[in-house]
Amino acid sequence: MSPPLTHQLRLRVNDVANLFNAIDANPLQHKHLDPEIETFIENWARNLPRHARIRLTVHLAQQPRQLDSDAVVTSGVQHHFEAKAAHIRTELQHLLQEGRMSLLIGVVFLSLCLLGSQAIGQYAGGTGMAVMREGLAITGWVAMWRPMQIFLYDWWPLARRIRVCKALGHAVVRIHLPGSPEGASLQ
């Protein structure tokens, strides 16, 4: 089996600091990416094959102020996406916990509704009671809507975002300096 292809994204910024959120007071290695750049990178990576390797090349318009800017950018980008993957993983855990609680409540409520519907059917007749019986059964099944939505649909977009952020957290990040040949970058 051949190794996965490396997909490359090229970003152009004036300065290394433009990659990061200007409001964030953390040291540069632990800063959050600028929200627009983060969204752009994630949207690009979302369309890549599942096991693709990622290379991010940052083209600078001016010389970096720091000598170790390649290490700072690599650390900053990787840390940002690793932290984001951990945050989304926590969101997923909370969603699944909510789903389990909703399922428990839904099953209990559905059981009570079906028991009530069955009792109405055994002890009462007529059109009004038939409507009540069917209404209780439908109400019980509607109570199962939220847990089914969570377990069938809501979890997998979060799982996909975790996968994308983990891949971006392992991306090879390089800085391309102004005036250097197209293939050259800081190493």
Buried (B, 14 or more C-beta within 10 A) or exposed (E): EEEEEEBEBEBEBEEBBBBBBEEEEEEBBEBBBBEEBBEBBBEBBEEBEEEEBBEBBBBBEEEBEEEEBBBBBBBBBBBBBBBBBBEBBEEBEEBBEBBEEBBEBBBEBBEBBBEBBEEBBEEEEEEEEEEBBEEBBEBBBEBBEBBBEBBEEBBEEBEEBBBBBBBBBEBEBBBBBEEEEEEEBBE
